[in-house]
Amino acid sequence: MFQVRLHGRGGQGVVTAAEMLSLAAFMEGHFAQAFPSFGSERTGAPVVAFARISDHSIRLHEPIEEPDAVLIQDRTLIETVDVFGGLSRSGFVLVNSAAAPEEIGLGELVSKLPKGHVRTVPATDLALKYIGRPLPGAAMLAGFAAMTGLLKLESINAAYGQKYSGKVAQANANVAAGAWSHMLSLKDGD
């Protein structure tokens, strides 16, 4: 089982991103689960959502305390929330930022995890460009998929296409394609 914890703020689409991750995994033939955990339910408040992907039935329903991947949609949470708590020694970290991991204070984490397991993607920049709103979910999921190889870009797009239609689905597909390309360019630079 592969467990993902998503951190962000209310209004960023963190819960939707977890749902889309689960739906994309299901579309690829996996068992999948997604659910949120809310504290104060207001725009801007820290939000955590969880997703599990497995080749077998998932019976767990509790929050993920030992994630295999952490997606951070708002990098300011790094200083205020224990976003890396319980992360596996071979875990993946993806942060929404146009700056390199070392530039945002993650140099020590980069040195502890396997090469290429700590990355950044300009998710909000891509969302603003294609959607016109700061909704980084599609970029984060495409970045996660490219980084881990667990899912295909087409599955991410299909999940968004099932929830949304027309211009909204296409805008999210454009965001995802931009993030996918960005992540592949980082792999080439390893």
C-alpha positions as CSV (number, residue, x, y, z in Angstrom):
1,M,0.0,0.0,0.0
2,F,1.2,3.5,-0.9
3,Q,0.0,6.2,1.4
4,V,-0.1,10.0,0.6
5,R,-0.7,12.9,2.9
6,L,-1.6,16.2,1.4
7,H,-1.2,19.5,3.3
8,G,-2.5,22.8,2.3
9,R,-4.9,25.6,3.3
10,G,-8.6,25.8,3.1
11,G,-9.6,27.0,-0.4
12,Q,-6.7,25.5,-2.2
13,G,-8.5,22.3,-3.2
14,V,-6.6,19.9,-1.0
15,V,-9.6,17.6,-0.5
16,T,-10.4,17.7,-4.2
17,A,-6.8,16.8,-5.0
18,A,-6.9,13.8,-2.7
19,E,-10.2,12.7,-4.3
20,M,-8.7,13.1,-7.8
21,L,-5.6,11.1,-6.8
22,S,-7.8,8.3,-5.6
23,L,-10.0,8.4,-8.7
24,A,-6.9,8.4,-11.0
25,A,-5.5,5.3,-9.1
26,F,-8.9,3.6,-9.3
27,M,-9.0,4.3,-13.1
28,E,-5.7,2.5,-13.4
29,G,-7.1,-0.6,-11.7
30,H,-5.9,0.0,-8.1
31,F,-7.9,0.0,-5.0
32,A,-7.9,3.6,-3.7
33,Q,-9.2,5.7,-0.8
34,A,-9.3,9.4,-0.1
35,F,-10.6,11.4,2.9
36,P,-10.0,14.8,4.6
37,S,-9.2,15.9,8.1
38,F,-10.4,19.3,9.0
39,G,-9.5,21.5,12.0
40,S,-11.0,24.9,11.7
41,E,-13.1,24.8,8.6
42,R,-12.4,28.2,7.1
43,T,-10.5,29.6,4.1
44,G,-6.8,29.8,4.8
45,A,-6.9,27.3,7.8
46,P,-4.5,24.3,7.5
47,V,-6.1,21.3,5.9
48,V,-4.9,17.8,5.6
49,A,-6.2,15.1,3.3
50,F,-5.2,11.5,2.8
51,A,-5.0,9.1,0.0
52,R,-4.1,5.4,-0.2
53,I,-3.3,3.3,-3.3
54,S,-3.1,-0.4,-3.2
55,D,-3.4,-3.5,-5.3
56,H,-5.5,-5.1,-2.6
57,S,-8.6,-4.1,-0.7
58,I,-8.0,-1.2,1.7
59,R,-9.5,-1.8,5.2
60,L,-7.7,1.1,7.0
61,H,-9.7,4.2,7.7
62,E,-7.5,6.2,10.0
63,P,-5.4,9.2,9.2
64,I,-2.0,8.5,7.7
65,E,0.8,8.9,10.2
66,E,3.6,7.2,8.2
67,P,3.2,8.5,4.7
68,D,5.2,7.3,1.7
69,A,4.7,10.7,0.1
70,V,3.9,14.2,1.3
71,L,2.4,16.8,-1.0
72,I,2.6,20.3,0.3
73,Q,0.3,22.8,-1.5
74,D,1.3,25.8,0.7
75,R,5.0,25.9,1.6
76,T,4.4,28.3,4.6
77,L,3.0,25.2,6.4
78,I,6.6,23.8,6.5
79,E,7.4,26.2,9.3
80,T,4.1,25.8,11.3
81,V,2.9,22.2,10.8
82,D,4.9,18.9,11.2
83,V,4.3,18.1,7.5
84,F,7.2,15.6,7.4
85,G,6.2,13.7,10.5
86,G,6.4,10.0,10.1
87,L,7.7,10.2,6.5
88,S,9.2,6.9,5.4
89,R,13.0,6.8,4.8
90,S,12.5,6.3,1.1
91,G,9.5,8.8,1.0
92,F,8.7,11.4,-1.5
93,V,8.2,15.1,-0.9
94,L,6.7,17.5,-3.4
95,V,6.3,21.2,-2.5
96,N,4.4,23.9,-4.3
97,S,7.2,26.4,-5.1
98,A,9.0,27.9,-8.0
99,A,12.2,27.8,-5.9
100,A,14.5,24.7,-5.6
101,P,14.1,22.6,-2.4
102,E,17.5,23.9,-1.0
103,E,16.3,27.5,-1.5
104,I,13.3,26.9,0.7
105,G,15.3,25.3,3.5
106,L,14.9,21.7,2.6
107,G,18.6,20.9,2.0
108,E,18.8,18.6,5.0
109,L,15.8,16.7,3.9
110,V,17.2,16.4,0.4
111,S,20.4,14.8,1.8
112,K,18.4,12.3,4.0
113,L,16.1,11.0,1.3
114,P,17.0,9.2,-1.9
115,K,18.1,11.3,-4.9
116,G,15.1,12.9,-6.6
117,H,12.7,12.3,-3.8
118,V,12.4,15.9,-2.7
119,R,11.1,18.2,-5.5
120,T,9.3,21.4,-6.0
121,V,6.8,22.3,-8.7
122,P,5.4,25.8,-9.5
123,A,1.9,24.6,-9.0
124,T,0.2,27.9,-8.1
125,D,2.0,29.7,-11.0
126,L,0.7,27.0,-13.4
127,A,-2.8,27.2,-12.0
128,L,-2.9,31.0,-12.2
129,K,-1.7,30.8,-15.8
130,Y,-4.2,28.2,-17.0
131,I,-7.1,28.4,-14.6
132,G,-6.8,32.0,-13.4
133,R,-7.2,30.9,-9.8
134,P,-4.6,29.6,-7.2
135,L,-5.8,26.0,-7.3
136,P,-2.6,23.9,-7.4
137,G,-4.2,20.4,-7.1
138,A,-3.8,19.2,-10.7
139,A,-0.2,20.4,-10.9
140,M,0.6,18.7,-7.6
141,L,-0.9,15.4,-8.7
142,A,0.8,15.5,-12.1
143,G,4.1,16.3,-10.3
144,F,3.5,13.5,-7.9
145,A,2.8,11.1,-10.8
146,A,5.9,12.1,-12.8
147,M,8.1,12.0,-9.7
148,T,7.0,8.6,-8.4
149,G,5.9,6.8,-11.6
150,L,2.9,5.4,-9.8
151,L,0.3,7.0,-12.1
152,K,0.0,8.2,-15.6
153,L,-0.7,11.8,-16.6
154,E,-3.6,10.5,-18.7
155,S,-5.2,9.1,-15.5
156,I,-4.8,12.4,-13.7
157,N,-6.5,14.2,-16.6
158,A,-9.2,11.6,-16.8
159,A,-10.0,12.0,-13.1
160,Y,-10.4,15.8,-13.5
161,G,-12.4,15.2,-16.7
162,Q,-14.8,13.0,-14.8
163,K,-15.4,15.6,-12.1
164,Y,-15.3,18.7,-14.4
165,S,-16.1,19.3,-18.0
166,G,-15.4,21.7,-20.9
167,K,-13.1,24.6,-20.1
168,V,-12.5,23.7,-16.5
169,A,-11.4,20.1,-17.4
170,Q,-9.1,21.5,-20.2
171,A,-7.6,24.1,-17.9
172,N,-6.7,21.5,-15.3
173,A,-5.3,19.3,-18.1
174,N,-3.1,22.2,-19.1
175,V,-1.9,22.7,-15.6
176,A,-1.2,19.0,-15.2
177,A,0.8,19.0,-18.5
178,G,2.9,21.9,-17.4
179,A,3.7,20.3,-14.1
180,W,4.5,17.0,-15.8
181,S,6.9,18.7,-18.2
182,H,8.5,20.6,-15.3
183,M,9.1,17.4,-13.3
184,L,10.5,15.6,-16.4
185,S,13.0,18.4,-16.9
186,L,14.1,18.0,-13.3
187,K,14.7,14.3,-13.8
188,D,16.8,15.1,-16.9
189,G,18.9,17.4,-14.7
190,D,19.7,14.8,-12.1
